[in-house]
Amino acid sequence: MLDGYAGLSAAFWMVLLWGACWIALGLALAVSDMRAHRRGVTVSARCKFVNRHPDGEVRHLLHRNPVGSEGKEVLLLSDRVVVKEGRDVTITYDPKEPGRIFVGEELPKLPHLKAACFFIALGLSAFIWGPFI
């Protein structure tokens, strides 16, 4: 039954295995991003402090109403002033990564989409070019 595969080289199988690993990594990354999106919670936060750095980065110290055991104080980094001191803003975050927040309901569904597509394309290229080895 395996006689048809006897002539295939070990390099062929290694390239196919390499491609399968990259495809699995890309799919796992996409699934992880979608699960993080579903876990995302939206809460209100009050801006306590805004600090502008000379390099253009703006830091906002926010006091949020957490849903779990995460800290109440969080630092929002941006290239512009998002909210002024003393004002309220709605933020969205993943409770498993409470330090990574997004203003409003902007939590991206697939923040690592480019990486996932690259890994899957890398794996598919191994499947396409594997038989030529």
GUMI-489933 format. One record per residue: residue number from 1; residue in three letters; chain; y, z, x of N, C-alpha, C in turn. Coordinates in pm, 1 decimal, decimal comma. Each point is the difference from the previous one (the first is absolute). Example, Ala and Ser with C-alpha at 12.3 -4.5 7.8 and 13.67 -1.06 7.14 Angstrom:
<pts>
<pt resi="1" resn="ALA" chain="A" n_y="-569,0" n_z="780,0" n_x="1319,0" ca_y="119,0" ca_z="0,0" ca_x="-89,0" c_y="120,0" c_z="0,0" c_x="90,0"/>
<pt resi="2" resn="SER" chain="A" n_y="105,0" n_z="-72,0" n_x="-35,0" ca_y="119,0" ca_z="6,0" ca_x="82,0" c_y="109,0" c_z="73,0" c_x="-77,0"/>
</pts>
This chain:
<pts>
<pt resi="1" resn="MET" chain="A" n_y="-118,5" n_z="0,0" n_x="80,8" ca_y="118,5" ca_z="0,0" ca_x="-80,8" c_y="126,1" c_z="0,0" c_x="86,0"/>
<pt resi="2" resn="LEU" chain="A" n_y="-4,1" n_z="64,1" n_x="111,8" ca_y="116,1" ca_z="6,2" ca_x="88,6" c_y="-1,5" c_z="-112,4" c_x="103,4"/>
<pt resi="3" resn="ASP" chain="A" n_y="-91,3" n_z="-94,0" n_x="-11,5" ca_y="-11,1" ca_z="-107,3" ca_x="98,5" c_y="127,4" c_z="-83,4" c_x="7,0"/>
<pt resi="4" resn="GLY" chain="A" n_y="69,3" n_z="-16,1" n_x="-109,9" ca_y="122,9" ca_z="-79,1" ca_x="-1,5" c_y="113,1" c_z="66,4" c_x="77,5"/>
<pt resi="5" resn="TYR" chain="A" n_y="-8,4" n_z="130,3" n_x="19,7" ca_y="104,4" ca_z="73,8" ca_x="70,4" c_y="-33,6" c_z="23,3" c_x="146,8"/>
<pt resi="6" resn="ALA" chain="A" n_y="-117,1" n_z="-41,5" n_x="43,0" ca_y="-44,7" ca_z="26,6" ca_x="136,3" c_y="85,9" c_z="-72,1" c_x="103,7"/>
<pt resi="7" resn="GLY" chain="A" n_y="55,8" n_z="-114,5" n_x="-34,7" ca_y="78,2" ca_z="-75,6" ca_x="96,9" c_y="144,3" c_z="46,0" c_x="12,6"/>
<pt resi="8" resn="LEU" chain="A" n_y="43,6" n_z="92,7" n_x="-82,1" ca_y="138,8" ca_z="45,3" ca_x="5,8" c_y="17,9" c_z="98,9" c_x="114,1"/>
<pt resi="9" resn="SER" chain="A" n_y="109,1" n_z="-13,9" n_x="69,8" ca_y="23,1" ca_z="84,6" ca_x="116,3" c_y="47,1" c_z="139,1" c_x="-40,3"/>
<pt resi="10" resn="ALA" chain="A" n_y="-10,6" n_z="91,3" n_x="95,5" ca_y="47,7" ca_z="136,9" ca_x="-22,3" c_y="151,7" c_z="0,2" c_x="-16,7"/>
<pt resi="11" resn="ALA" chain="A" n_y="68,7" n_z="-92,2" n_x="65,9" ca_y="145,9" ca_z="-7,8" ca_x="-11,4" c_y="40,0" c_z="-34,1" c_x="-142,7"/>
<pt resi="12" resn="PHE" chain="A" n_y="-75,4" n_z="-86,7" n_x="-64,2" ca_y="27,1" ca_z="-35,7" ca_x="-139,5" c_y="-3,8" c_z="123,3" c_x="-88,2"/>
<pt resi="13" resn="TRP" chain="A" n_y="-105,6" n_z="81,5" n_x="15,1" ca_y="-14,0" ca_z="119,3" ca_x="-82,8" c_y="108,6" c_z="102,6" c_x="33,3"/>
<pt resi="14" resn="MET" chain="A" n_y="38,7" n_z="8,9" n_x="125,5" ca_y="105,6" ca_z="94,2" ca_x="38,2" c_y="134,0" c_z="-41,5" c_x="-60,3"/>
<pt resi="15" resn="VAL" chain="A" n_y="27,6" n_z="-130,5" n_x="-2,2" ca_y="125,1" ca_z="-48,2" ca_x="-58,0" c_y="0,6" c_z="25,0" c_x="-150,2"/>
<pt resi="16" resn="LEU" chain="A" n_y="-112,1" n_z="-23,2" n_x="-66,2" ca_y="-7,0" ca_z="27,5" ca_x="-143,9" c_y="15,7" c_z="148,7" c_x="-29,1"/>
<pt resi="17" resn="LEU" chain="A" n_y="-61,0" n_z="84,9" n_x="81,8" ca_y="14,4" ca_z="144,1" ca_x="-17,0" c_y="144,7" c_z="42,4" c_x="24,6"/>
<pt resi="18" resn="TRP" chain="A" n_y="62,6" n_z="-58,0" n_x="100,9" ca_y="139,8" ca_z="27,5" ca_x="31,8" c_y="88,5" c_z="-39,6" c_x="-118,2"/>
<pt resi="19" resn="GLY" chain="A" n_y="-25,9" n_z="-116,2" n_x="-56,8" ca_y="76,3" ca_z="-44,9" ca_x="-116,6" c_y="-20,4" c_z="89,7" c_x="-120,2"/>
<pt resi="20" resn="ALA" chain="A" n_y="-124,8" n_z="42,3" n_x="-23,5" ca_y="-28,1" ca_z="88,8" ca_x="-113,0" c_y="71,7" c_z="133,4" c_x="16,8"/>
<pt resi="21" resn="CYS" chain="A" n_y="9,6" n_z="49,4" n_x="121,8" ca_y="71,0" ca_z="126,1" ca_x="24,9" c_y="149,2" c_z="-14,7" c_x="-31,7"/>
<pt resi="22" resn="TRP" chain="A" n_y="61,5" n_z="-111,4" n_x="39,6" ca_y="142,1" ca_z="-21,0" ca_x="-28,2" c_y="25,1" c_z="-14,4" c_x="-149,4"/>
<pt resi="23" resn="ILE" chain="A" n_y="-88,0" n_z="-69,2" n_x="-69,0" ca_y="15,4" ca_z="-14,6" ca_x="-145,3" c_y="-14,1" c_z="136,4" c_x="-67,7"/>
<pt resi="24" resn="ALA" chain="A" n_y="-97,8" n_z="77,9" n_x="43,1" ca_y="-18,7" ca_z="133,9" ca_x="-57,0" c_y="122,4" c_z="87,9" c_x="26,4"/>
<pt resi="25" resn="LEU" chain="A" n_y="58,5" n_z="-9,8" n_x="118,7" ca_y="118,4" ca_z="78,3" ca_x="32,0" c_y="118,9" c_z="-40,5" c_x="-87,9"/>
<pt resi="26" resn="GLY" chain="A" n_y="19,1" n_z="-129,3" n_x="-18,9" ca_y="108,6" ca_z="-47,9" ca_x="-84,8" c_y="-15,8" c_z="44,2" c_x="-144,1"/>
<pt resi="27" resn="LEU" chain="A" n_y="-121,9" n_z="-9,3" n_x="-52,2" ca_y="-25,0" ca_z="43,2" ca_x="-137,4" c_y="16,2" c_z="150,6" c_x="-15,0"/>
<pt resi="28" resn="ALA" chain="A" n_y="-45,7" n_z="76,2" n_x="98,4" ca_y="15,5" ca_z="145,5" ca_x="-4,9" c_y="147,7" c_z="39,4" c_x="2,5"/>
<pt resi="29" resn="LEU" chain="A" n_y="79,2" n_z="-68,7" n_x="78,9" ca_y="143,1" ca_z="27,5" ca_x="5,7" c_y="67,2" c_z="-29,0" c_x="-134,0"/>
<pt resi="30" resn="ALA" chain="A" n_y="-36,6" n_z="-110,2" n_x="-62,4" ca_y="56,9" ca_z="-35,2" ca_x="-130,5" c_y="-41,1" c_z="101,5" c_x="-107,8"/>
<pt resi="31" resn="VAL" chain="A" n_y="-125,5" n_z="40,7" n_x="0,6" ca_y="-47,5" ca_z="98,2" ca_x="-98,0" c_y="69,6" c_z="134,3" c_x="21,7"/>
<pt resi="32" resn="SER" chain="A" n_y="17,6" n_z="39,2" n_x="125,0" ca_y="69,1" ca_z="125,2" ca_x="30,9" c_y="144,1" c_z="-2,9" c_x="-49,6"/>
<pt resi="33" resn="ASP" chain="A" n_y="68,3" n_z="-112,8" n_x="18,4" ca_y="137,6" ca_z="-13,6" ca_x="-48,3" c_y="6,5" c_z="9,3" c_x="-152,4"/>
<pt resi="34" resn="MET" chain="A" n_y="-93,8" n_z="-62,9" n_x="-68,5" ca_y="0,8" ca_z="3,8" ca_x="-146,6" c_y="-27,7" c_z="141,3" c_x="-51,9"/>
<pt resi="35" resn="ARG" chain="A" n_y="-87,3" n_z="73,4" n_x="68,2" ca_y="-28,0" ca_z="137,5" ca_x="-40,4" c_y="121,4" c_z="88,8" c_x="23,4"/>
<pt resi="36" resn="ALA" chain="A" n_y="71,5" n_z="-21,5" n_x="110,8" ca_y="121,3" ca_z="77,0" ca_x="27,2" c_y="106,1" c_z="-29,7" c_x="-104,9"/>
<pt resi="37" resn="HIS" chain="A" n_y="7,5" n_z="-124,7" n_x="-44,9" ca_y="97,0" ca_z="-37,2" ca_x="-103,0" c_y="-31,2" c_z="72,0" c_x="-130,9"/>
<pt resi="38" resn="ARG" chain="A" n_y="-127,0" n_z="9,1" n_x="-35,4" ca_y="-38,6" ca_z="67,7" ca_x="-123,5" c_y="26,6" c_z="150,1" c_x="7,3"/>
<pt resi="39" resn="ARG" chain="A" n_y="-9,4" n_z="58,7" n_x="120,6" ca_y="26,5" ca_z="142,3" ca_x="16,7" c_y="149,0" c_z="31,5" c_x="-0,7"/>
<pt resi="40" resn="GLY" chain="A" n_y="83,1" n_z="-100,9" n_x="14,1" ca_y="144,2" ca_z="20,9" ca_x="12,1" c_y="58,2" c_z="77,3" c_x="-116,4"/>
<pt resi="41" resn="VAL" chain="A" n_y="88,7" n_z="94,7" n_x="32,4" ca_y="68,6" ca_z="77,9" ca_x="-102,8" c_y="150,0" c_z="-20,7" c_x="14,3"/>
<pt resi="42" resn="THR" chain="A" n_y="69,7" n_z="9,9" n_x="-109,9" ca_y="145,0" ca_z="-16,0" ca_x="-1,7" c_y="62,2" c_z="132,3" c_x="-42,3"/>
<pt resi="43" resn="VAL" chain="A" n_y="90,8" n_z="49,6" n_x="83,2" ca_y="68,0" ca_z="127,0" ca_x="-27,1" c_y="148,8" c_z="-16,3" c_x="28,6"/>
<pt resi="44" resn="SER" chain="A" n_y="77,7" n_z="96,5" n_x="-44,9" ca_y="142,7" ca_z="-1,7" ca_x="30,8" c_y="25,2" c_z="80,3" c_x="127,1"/>
<pt resi="45" resn="ALA" chain="A" n_y="105,5" n_z="-36,4" n_x="70,5" ca_y="37,6" ca_z="68,9" ca_x="123,2" c_y="152,3" c_z="4,4" c_x="7,6"/>
<pt resi="46" resn="ARG" chain="A" n_y="49,9" n_z="102,3" n_x="65,7" ca_y="144,5" ca_z="14,8" ca_x="19,8" c_y="30,4" c_z="-15,6" c_x="148,1"/>
<pt resi="47" resn="CYS" chain="A" n_y="99,6" n_z="-81,3" n_x="29,1" ca_y="39,0" ca_z="-23,9" ca_x="138,8" c_y="81,5" c_z="119,1" c_x="50,0"/>
<pt resi="48" resn="LYS" chain="A" n_y="-49,2" n_z="64,7" n_x="104,8" ca_y="67,9" ca_z="115,3" ca_x="57,1" c_y="92,9" c_z="-38,0" c_x="114,3"/>
<pt resi="49" resn="PHE" chain="A" n_y="-35,3" n_z="-105,9" n_x="73,3" ca_y="75,2" ca_z="-32,9" ca_x="120,3" c_y="-21,1" c_z="-146,8" c_x="35,6"/>
<pt resi="50" resn="VAL" chain="A" n_y="105,5" n_z="-67,1" n_x="43,9" ca_y="-8,2" ca_z="-138,2" ca_x="47,7" c_y="56,2" c_z="-2,8" c_x="141,2"/>
<pt resi="51" resn="ASN" chain="A" n_y="-76,1" n_z="-57,2" n_x="92,2" ca_y="41,7" ca_z="-6,7" ca_x="139,7" c_y="-7,9" c_z="-145,0" c_x="47,4"/>
<pt resi="52" resn="ARG" chain="A" n_y="111,1" n_z="-52,9" n_x="46,2" ca_y="4,0" ca_z="-137,3" ca_x="52,2" c_y="-7,9" c_z="5,1" c_x="151,6"/>
<pt resi="53" resn="HIS" chain="A" n_y="-94,8" n_z="-73,3" n_x="56,7" ca_y="-13,9" ca_z="-8,2" ca_x="144,2" c_y="74,2" c_z="-122,3" c_x="52,2"/>
<pt resi="54" resn="PRO" chain="A" n_y="44,4" n_z="3,9" n_x="126,5" ca_y="72,1" ca_z="-114,5" ca_x="56,7" c_y="-82,7" c_z="-129,0" c_x="4,4"/>
<pt resi="55" resn="ASP" chain="A" n_y="-132,3" n_z="12,0" n_x="3,3" ca_y="-84,8" ca_z="-119,3" ca_x="5,4" c_y="-17,1" c_z="-66,9" c_x="-135,3"/>
<pt resi="56" resn="GLY" chain="A" n_y="64,8" n_z="54,3" n_x="-105,3" ca_y="-5,4" ca_z="-61,6" ca_x="-132,1" c_y="-96,3" c_z="65,9" c_x="-96,1"/>
<pt resi="57" resn="GLU" chain="A" n_y="-84,8" n_z="90,7" n_x="48,5" ca_y="-96,4" ca_z="67,4" ca_x="-86,2" c_y="70,8" c_z="109,5" c_x="-81,0"/>
<pt resi="58" resn="VAL" chain="A" n_y="-34,7" n_z="11,0" n_x="-125,7" ca_y="56,1" ca_z="102,5" ca_x="-88,0" c_y="-114,2" c_z="91,0" c_x="-43,5"/>
<pt resi="59" resn="ARG" chain="A" n_y="19,0" n_z="130,9" n_x="21,0" ca_y="-102,0" ca_z="98,0" ca_x="-37,9" c_y="50,0" c_z="80,2" c_x="-118,9"/>
<pt resi="60" resn="HIS" chain="A" n_y="-86,5" n_z="8,4" n_x="-100,4" ca_y="31,5" ca_z="76,7" ca_x="-120,5" c_y="-97,9" c_z="117,0" c_x="-7,0"/>
<pt resi="61" resn="LEU" chain="A" n_y="50,4" n_z="121,5" n_x="-9,6" ca_y="-85,5" ca_z="116,1" ca_x="-21,2" c_y="-5,7" c_z="24,3" c_x="-150,5"/>
<pt resi="62" resn="LEU" chain="A" n_y="-120,2" n_z="-14,8" n_x="-56,0" ca_y="-17,9" ca_z="12,4" ca_x="-145,0" c_y="-79,6" c_z="125,7" c_x="-32,9"/>
<pt resi="63" resn="HIS" chain="A" n_y="37,1" n_z="63,9" n_x="-108,8" ca_y="-73,7" ca_z="114,4" ca_x="-54,1" c_y="-66,6" c_z="-49,0" c_x="-127,5"/>
<pt resi="64" resn="ARG" chain="A" n_y="-133,3" n_z="-12,1" n_x="3,8" ca_y="-72,1" ca_z="-57,3" ca_x="-113,6" c_y="-74,5" c_z="107,7" c_x="-78,6"/>
<pt resi="65" resn="ASN" chain="A" n_y="-45,9" n_z="-37,4" n_x="-114,5" ca_y="-84,9" ca_z="84,8" ca_x="-83,5" c_y="-143,6" c_z="-47,9" c_x="18,4"/>
<pt resi="66" resn="PRO" chain="A" n_y="-74,0" n_z="56,0" n_x="96,1" ca_y="-134,5" ca_z="-51,2" ca_x="29,1" c_y="-99,0" c_z="28,8" c_x="-112,0"/>
<pt resi="67" resn="VAL" chain="A" n_y="-103,9" n_z="-82,7" n_x="-6,1" ca_y="-103,7" ca_z="18,0" ca_x="-101,9" c_y="-117,6" c_z="80,2" c_x="53,3"/>
<pt resi="68" resn="GLY" chain="A" n_y="-8,8" n_z="16,7" n_x="129,7" ca_y="-111,3" ca_z="71,8" ca_x="60,4" c_y="50,4" c_z="99,4" c_x="102,2"/>
<pt resi="69" resn="SER" chain="A" n_y="-75,8" n_z="14,0" n_x="106,5" ca_y="33,8" ca_z="97,4" ca_x="103,4" c_y="87,5" c_z="-59,3" c_x="110,5"/>
<pt resi="70" resn="GLU" chain="A" n_y="47,6" n_z="-122,9" n_x="-15,8" ca_y="83,3" ca_z="-61,0" ca_x="102,0" c_y="136,5" c_z="69,1" c_x="5,6"/>
<pt resi="71" resn="GLY" chain="A" n_y="69,3" n_z="-18,2" n_x="111,5" ca_y="129,0" ca_z="65,4" ca_x="19,7" c_y="107,9" c_z="-51,1" c_x="-93,5"/>
<pt resi="72" resn="LYS" chain="A" n_y="99,0" n_z="84,1" n_x="-20,1" ca_y="110,1" ca_z="-38,4" ca_x="-88,9" c_y="103,4" c_z="-85,3" c_x="71,1"/>
<pt resi="73" resn="GLU" chain="A" n_y="18,2" n_z="22,4" n_x="128,9" ca_y="98,1" ca_z="-75,6" ca_x="77,2" c_y="-66,8" c_z="-124,0" c_x="58,7"/>
<pt resi="74" resn="VAL" chain="A" n_y="67,5" n_z="-113,3" n_x="-9,7" ca_y="-53,7" ca_z="-124,2" ca_x="53,5" c_y="114,2" c_z="-80,8" c_x="59,5"/>
<pt resi="75" resn="LEU" chain="A" n_y="-29,5" n_z="-75,7" n_x="104,3" ca_y="100,6" ca_z="-80,4" ca_x="68,7" c_y="-20,5" c_z="-146,5" c_x="-36,1"/>
<pt resi="76" resn="LEU" chain="A" n_y="103,3" n_z="-61,1" n_x="-55,5" ca_y="-2,7" ca_z="-141,5" ca_x="-35,2" c_y="81,6" c_z="-76,5" c_x="103,8"/>
<pt resi="77" resn="LEU" chain="A" n_y="-63,1" n_z="-94,3" n_x="67,9" ca_y="67,2" ca_z="-82,8" ca_x="99,9" c_y="32,2" c_z="-134,9" c_x="-60,8"/>
<pt resi="78" resn="SER" chain="A" n_y="120,7" n_z="-49,6" n_x="25,4" ca_y="42,0" ca_z="-127,2" ca_x="-56,6" c_y="102,2" c_z="-64,3" c_x="92,4"/>
<pt resi="79" resn="ASP" chain="A" n_y="32,3" n_z="-125,1" n_x="-27,9" ca_y="103,1" ca_z="-68,5" ca_x="77,4" c_y="135,0" c_z="4,5" c_x="-70,7"/>
<pt resi="80" resn="ARG" chain="A" n_y="2,9" n_z="66,3" n_x="-117,3" ca_y="123,4" ca_z="11,9" ca_x="-77,5" c_y="-4,0" c_z="131,6" c_x="-77,2"/>
<pt resi="81" resn="VAL" chain="A" n_y="112,8" n_z="39,4" n_x="-52,1" ca_y="5,3" ca_z="120,7" ca_x="-81,8" c_y="-64,2" c_z="-32,1" c_x="-135,2"/>
<pt resi="82" resn="VAL" chain="A" n_y="-107,2" n_z="70,9" n_x="-32,2" ca_y="-73,9" ca_z="-22,9" ca_x="-123,5" c_y="55,5" c_z="86,7" c_x="-111,9"/>
<pt resi="83" resn="VAL" chain="A" n_y="30,3" n_z="124,5" n_x="33,7" ca_y="52,6" ca_z="94,8" ca_x="-98,2" c_y="99,6" c_z="90,7" c_x="71,5"/>
<pt resi="84" resn="LYS" chain="A" n_y="105,1" n_z="37,2" n_x="-68,5" ca_y="101,9" ca_z="86,1" ca_x="59,2" c_y="-40,6" c_z="146,3" c_x="-12,7"/>
<pt resi="85" resn="GLU" chain="A" n_y="59,1" n_z="83,3" n_x="85,3" ca_y="-29,8" ca_z="142,6" ca_x="-1,0" c_y="28,7" c_z="59,9" c_x="-137,1"/>
<pt resi="86" resn="GLY" chain="A" n_y="-90,4" n_z="85,9" n_x="-45,6" ca_y="16,1" ca_z="67,1" ca_x="-127,8" c_y="-47,0" c_z="-78,9" c_x="-120,8"/>
<pt resi="87" resn="ARG" chain="A" n_y="-36,2" n_z="-124,1" n_x="19,8" ca_y="-45,8" ca_z="-85,0" ca_x="-111,3" c_y="-152,1" c_z="5,3" c_x="-12,8"/>
<pt resi="88" resn="ASP" chain="A" n_y="-47,3" n_z="-29,8" n_x="-120,3" ca_y="-144,4" ca_z="-7,1" ca_x="-26,3" c_y="-47,8" c_z="-143,5" c_x="14,1"/>
<pt resi="89" resn="VAL" chain="A" n_y="-124,1" n_z="-12,9" n_x="41,8" ca_y="-62,7" ca_z="-131,0" ca_x="13,8" c_y="-147,3" c_z="15,9" c_x="-37,4"/>
<pt resi="90" resn="THR" chain="A" n_y="-57,4" n_z="-105,4" n_x="-52,6" ca_y="-142,3" ca_z="-1,4" ca_x="-31,4" c_y="-74,4" c_z="-57,0" c_x="119,4"/>
<pt resi="91" resn="ILE" chain="A" n_y="-104,8" n_z="70,3" n_x="44,5" ca_y="-80,2" ca_z="-47,1" ca_x="112,5" c_y="-145,8" c_z="-9,8" c_x="-41,9"/>
<pt resi="92" resn="THR" chain="A" n_y="-72,6" n_z="-86,7" n_x="67,0" ca_y="-142,6" ca_z="-17,6" ca_x="-23,1" c_y="-71,6" c_z="17,1" c_x="132,6"/>
<pt resi="93" resn="TYR" chain="A" n_y="-112,7" n_z="70,3" n_x="-1,8" ca_y="-77,1" ca_z="22,0" ca_x="122,5" c_y="-146,4" c_z="22,3" c_x="-34,1"/>
<pt resi="94" resn="ASP" chain="A" n_y="-82,8" n_z="-11,2" n_x="102,5" ca_y="-142,9" ca_z="26,0" ca_x="-12,0" c_y="-22,2" c_z="145,0" c_x="43,1"/>
<pt resi="95" resn="PRO" chain="A" n_y="-58,4" n_z="85,3" n_x="-84,1" ca_y="-20,2" ca_z="139,8" ca_x="38,5" c_y="-84,4" c_z="18,1" c_x="126,0"/>
<pt resi="96" resn="LYS" chain="A" n_y="-81,0" n_z="-98,5" n_x="35,0" ca_y="-76,6" ca_z="9,2" ca_x="124,5" c_y="85,1" c_z="-32,6" c_x="122,1"/>
<pt resi="97" resn="GLU" chain="A" n_y="112,9" n_z="-67,3" n_x="-20,6" ca_y="96,5" ca_z="-29,8" ca_x="105,7" c_y="139,2" c_z="39,1" c_x="-51,5"/>
<pt resi="98" resn="PRO" chain="A" n_y="26,8" n_z="129,8" n_x="-15,7" ca_y="124,1" ca_z="42,2" ca_x="-64,7" c_y="126,2" c_z="-29,8" c_x="80,0"/>
<pt resi="99" resn="GLY" chain="A" n_y="-12,4" n_z="-29,0" n_x="126,7" ca_y="117,8" ca_z="-30,9" ca_x="80,2" c_y="46,0" c_z="-144,2" c_x="-12,5"/>
<pt resi="100" resn="ARG" chain="A" n_y="-81,7" n_z="-84,8" n_x="-54,2" ca_y="33,2" ca_z="-142,6" ca_x="-15,8" c_y="45,2" c_z="-22,6" c_x="-143,0"/>
<pt resi="101" resn="ILE" chain="A" n_y="130,8" n_z="-8,3" n_x="-19,3" ca_y="54,8" ca_z="-8,7" ca_x="-134,7" c_y="72,5" c_z="-132,1" c_x="-20,8"/>
<pt resi="102" resn="PHE" chain="A" n_y="14,1" n_z="-34,8" n_x="-126,5" ca_y="70,7" ca_z="-121,2" ca_x="-40,0" c_y="98,8" c_z="37,6" c_x="-109,6"/>
<pt resi="103" resn="VAL" chain="A" n_y="115,6" n_z="-61,4" n_x="3,3" ca_y="103,0" ca_z="27,6" ca_x="-99,3" c_y="-37,0" c_z="-69,2" c_x="-130,5"/>
<pt resi="104" resn="GLY" chain="A" n_y="19,4" n_z="70,4" n_x="-109,2" ca_y="-33,5" ca_z="-55,4" ca_x="-130,8" c_y="-150,2" c_z="-12,5" c_x="-14,9"/>
<pt resi="105" resn="GLU" chain="A" n_y="-40,2" n_z="-106,5" n_x="-62,5" ca_y="-142,5" ca_z="-25,4" ca_x="-17,9" c_y="-41,2" c_z="-119,7" c_x="83,9"/>
<pt resi="106" resn="GLU" chain="A" n_y="49,5" n_z="-4,9" n_x="123,6" ca_y="-23,4" ca_z="-113,4" ca_x="88,2" c_y="-126,5" c_z="12,1" c_x="83,6"/>
<pt resi="107" resn="LEU" chain="A" n_y="-88,0" n_z="93,8" n_x="-31,4" ca_y="-122,6" ca_z="15,4" ca_x="77,5" c_y="-76,6" c_z="-131,4" c_x="-3,6"/>
<pt resi="108" resn="PRO" chain="A" n_y="-10,5" n_z="-68,9" n_x="113,9" ca_y="-65,9" ca_z="-131,1" ca_x="-1,9" c_y="-149,2" c_z="12,6" c_x="-28,1"/>
<pt resi="109" resn="LYS" chain="A" n_y="-51,7" n_z="-96,4" n_x="-73,3" ca_y="-141,9" ca_z="2,5" ca_x="-33,2" c_y="-85,7" c_z="-26,9" c_x="124,1"/>
<pt resi="110" resn="LEU" chain="A" n_y="43,0" n_z="-91,6" n_x="83,1" ca_y="-73,2" ca_z="-32,4" ca_x="122,7" c_y="97,3" c_z="-3,0" c_x="118,2"/>
<pt resi="111" resn="PRO" chain="A" n_y="35,3" n_z="116,1" n_x="55,5" ca_y="95,2" ca_z="-0,2" ca_x="110,5" c_y="-53,9" c_z="-66,3" c_x="126,7"/>
<pt resi="112" resn="HIS" chain="A" n_y="-130,4" n_z="-5,3" n_x="15,1" ca_y="-60,4" ca_z="-61,1" ca_x="117,9" c_y="-61,1" c_z="-136,2" c_x="-32,3"/>
<pt resi="113" resn="LEU" chain="A" n_y="62,8" n_z="-73,1" n_x="-91,5" ca_y="-54,5" ca_z="-127,3" ca_x="-46,4" c_y="-12,6" c_z="-101,4" c_x="113,3"/>
<pt resi="114" resn="LYS" chain="A" n_y="99,8" n_z="-9,2" n_x="86,3" ca_y="-4,9" ca_z="-97,1" ca_x="109,5" c_y="-114,9" c_z="30,9" c_x="94,8"/>
<pt resi="115" resn="ALA" chain="A" n_y="-19,7" n_z="126,7" n_x="30,5" ca_y="-109,4" ca_z="37,7" ca_x="89,6" c_y="-135,8" c_z="-28,6" c_x="-64,1"/>
<pt resi="116" resn="ALA" chain="A" n_y="-13,9" n_z="33,2" n_x="-127,5" ca_y="-127,0" ca_z="-25,4" ca_x="-69,5" c_y="-30,6" c_z="-149,1" c_x="-3,3"/>
<pt resi="117" resn="CYS" chain="A" n_y="101,0" n_z="-82,6" n_x="-29,4" ca_y="-20,5" ca_z="-145,8" ca_x="-2,1" c_y="-35,5" c_z="-52,1" c_x="138,5"/>
<pt resi="118" resn="PHE" chain="A" n_y="64,3" n_z="54,3" n_x="102,6" ca_y="-30,2" ca_z="-43,2" ca_x="137,6" c_y="-144,2" c_z="33,4" c_x="35,9"/>
<pt resi="119" resn="PHE" chain="A" n_y="-45,0" n_z="123,0" n_x="-31,8" ca_y="-136,6" ca_z="39,5" ca_x="32,5" c_y="-102,0" c_z="-86,7" c_x="-73,7"/>
<pt resi="120" resn="ILE" chain="A" n_y="25,2" n_z="-26,6" n_x="-126,7" ca_y="-92,4" ca_z="-82,7" ca_x="-77,6" c_y="-1,3" c_z="-142,8" c_x="53,0"/>
<pt resi="121" resn="ALA" chain="A" n_y="117,3" n_z="-53,8" n_x="34,9" ca_y="5,8" ca_z="-135,4" ca_x="56,4" c_y="-71,0" c_z="-5,7" c_x="134,6"/>
<pt resi="122" resn="LEU" chain="A" n_y="13,2" n_z="103,7" n_x="79,4" ca_y="-69,2" ca_z="5,2" ca_x="129,3" c_y="-151,5" c_z="-1,1" c_x="-20,7"/>
<pt resi="123" resn="GLY" chain="A" n_y="-45,2" n_z="78,2" n_x="-98,3" ca_y="-143,3" ca_z="2,6" ca_x="-29,6" c_y="-50,5" c_z="-131,9" c_x="-54,4"/>
<pt resi="124" resn="LEU" chain="A" n_y="76,9" n_z="-62,9" n_x="-88,3" ca_y="-41,6" ca_z="-129,3" ca_x="-54,8" c_y="-2,8" c_z="-108,2" c_x="107,1"/>
<pt resi="125" resn="SER" chain="A" n_y="91,7" n_z="7,7" n_x="95,9" ca_y="-2,1" ca_z="-98,6" ca_x="108,4" c_y="-127,8" c_z="14,5" c_x="82,5"/>
<pt resi="126" resn="ALA" chain="A" n_y="-47,6" n_z="122,5" n_x="13,9" ca_y="-128,2" ca_z="19,6" ca_x="72,7" c_y="-114,4" c_z="-64,8" c_x="-78,5"/>
<pt resi="127" resn="PHE" chain="A" n_y="2,9" n_z="9,5" n_x="-132,7" ca_y="-104,9" ca_z="-62,9" ca_x="-79,5" c_y="7,4" c_z="-151,2" c_x="7,4"/>
<pt resi="128" resn="ILE" chain="A" n_y="122,2" n_z="-52,2" n_x="9,8" ca_y="16,7" ca_z="-145,5" ca_x="6,6" c_y="-40,7" c_z="-53,6" c_x="136,4"/>
<pt resi="129" resn="TRP" chain="A" n_y="44,6" n_z="67,4" n_x="107,5" ca_y="-25,9" ca_z="-51,3" ca_x="134,1" c_y="-129,5" c_z="53,3" c_x="59,8"/>
<pt resi="130" resn="GLY" chain="A" n_y="-62,7" n_z="100,5" n_x="-62,6" ca_y="-124,8" ca_z="55,6" ca_x="51,4" c_y="-112,2" c_z="-101,2" c_x="17,6"/>
<pt resi="131" resn="PRO" chain="A" n_y="-22,3" n_z="-89,5" n_x="-95,4" ca_y="-109,9" ca_z="-96,6" ca_x="15,9" c_y="19,3" c_z="-98,0" c_x="116,0"/>
<pt resi="132" resn="PHE" chain="A" n_y="121,9" n_z="-14,7" n_x="50,5" ca_y="24,7" ca_z="-92,5" ca_x="111,0" c_y="-27,5" c_z="63,2" c_x="136,4"/>
<pt resi="133" resn="ILE" chain="A" n_y="-38,2" n_z="127,2" n_x="0,9" ca_y="-26,8" ca_z="66,2" ca_x="127,8" c_y="-142,6" c_z="-25,0" c_x="43,1"/>
</pts>
